[in-house]
């Protein structure tokens, strides 16, 4: 009887260690019983939001921020879209793969970006201009077409002169 709880504790510790090694905070929300996670082709991205923002500003690049959690199916689907090329980030973009379950990341995100459409579902996708301005925001799962259009529009909007 004691073996099962010990196995669950060990599994939790292993999951936390593996998540920490990747630099992504483990989810604070447990995966529901019977929920099958999808296979993920996760793209490489910076997990430290503050560092990603500073790098984008320094290199005068755009920043594509994915803010969500590891066991969120919508987040996993966006990782797959980025990982398999259906959503293509141009060379002048940096990708930030950030966890809403990390307290420091949450603090930086809240201080830097504005949640515009009630932000009810993860992931939150933000596109930041090379000057640090927020150019686009979407919450919840989108399609590759929607994300690619966001990227294109953000680049066009940034290029427009200020009135």
Buried (B, 14 or more C-beta within 10 A) or exposed (E): EEEEEEEEEEEEEEBEEEBEEEBBBBBEEEBEEEEEEEEBEBBEBBBBBBEBBEBBBEEEBBBBBBBBBBBBBBBBBBBBBBBEEBBEBEEEBBBBBBBBBBEEBBEBBEEBBEBEEEBEBBBBBBBBBBEEEBBBBBBBBBEBEEBBEBBEEBBEEBEEEEE
